Structures are given as structure tokens and as C-alpha cells.
């Protein structure tokens, strides 16, 4: 469990099914994530998150006062099969309120301090300007640009030493 000033992050469990489903069926949330998923696809995704291996962490983000869902974050293998990717989805009605910065910063701290990861990557569509700004604000920089999933993607990265140098740890 990880805590920020406003949120608590906990390992995903079966009781999160309906709340997380709302994220996967929200057109705004899914705009840059391949679109809204089908019920069958969601069931598969949720089972994969519940049964993730030890190298993957899926956490729900909730208000620490009301337990209402704020979002979903993860640390998982990137498509390259080597790097660890930090991913996130937040309830669209909460965008622009600083939750992304607050929560992802805490997850990055955890990844570098506790898990001792040497590098993190994040992949987002070039067109997702808000996500690009967030990742840049968190000290990540564009490592490469690729075409995948039908759109141009930016691969952002930050090493543990860069994170320390920027006094983010």
C-alpha cells in the first residue's frame, strides 16, 4: 500500500471489478488507449491484473478519506520485454486536479527506492498532450518515437540516476 496526501494505492482485488470497469468503458479515458473495450476483453484484462506475476504491480488509486476510485496505476513489463513501464488511467472527471502528478511521483519513488529499478519507461500517444506534459513534469524525456497501435507513440524514460540528479528522490 502506498499513500499520498490525498490518495491510497492498493493492490487490485476482486472487489475493484466494477470501479475499474468504469475506467475501461469511459470514452475519454480510453481515447488514447485503443478505445473502449468489450465486456469480454475487460474480463480478460481484469483477470490478468488479478493474476499478474511478481514483476507486475497493479494498484487502484482511491481517495484516502472516502475510498472512491481516483484511478488505476501499474508497473509492468513494457512491449520491449526489457524495460519496466509505468502506466496510469484516472477518472476523467478528476483530470487537471494534480492527481496524476501526485500519484505517479509516489509510484516512481517506490520503483526507484524500494524496488531498486534502474530505469522506468512510459508510452503515450504523441497526440495525448496532457500525458506528455505530465511525464515531462515528472522528469522523463522522450527516448524514441515509434508507430504502434495505429498512432505515433512517444516512449518516455528516466533512469534512477537521472531521478536522483533532479532531486526527485
Phi, psi and omega in degrees: 000133178240142181237143170240185179301322185248347190228161171234137177248126181230151176304136181298143177219173185303330180291347180273357188311304185292320180295314180293326178302323180299323177296316184288344180251004179271116183300324180291316179297319186271000184308317182255015182239027177091006178088173179298139181266161176282164178302316180297315179297319179300315179302319178294316179300314183297317178298320178298320179294317180297323185255026182297149178287177184294341180278353183243139179230123176241123184233133169278148177247125182227154172300137180284351179260325185244348183070009177290143183293133174252324180176194181220132178230159179206158167238121186207165177297135176284168180301338179285350178077001183242306185283159172262128182257136173261127182231158183202151172216133179236149177306126188299329179292350181253000180300147177082007182251011174086004181293321179301310180299312182299312186284314182293323176301315180296319180293323176295317176305313180299315182298318183276320184278312186270314181275347178059034177292147181269341184201148172234146172235160173218138180243130178214154177294141176306324182290345180275078186300321181296318179293320177299318178296317180300311182296322177294316179299329180276006175094002180277153177229159182289122179268321178199164177238129181224163175255115180209151179058032176077015181205161175286130182244144169257135171257112177266152176210160172207135177269163178300318180293321176296320179298316178294315181301324181277008178056034177274341176266000000 
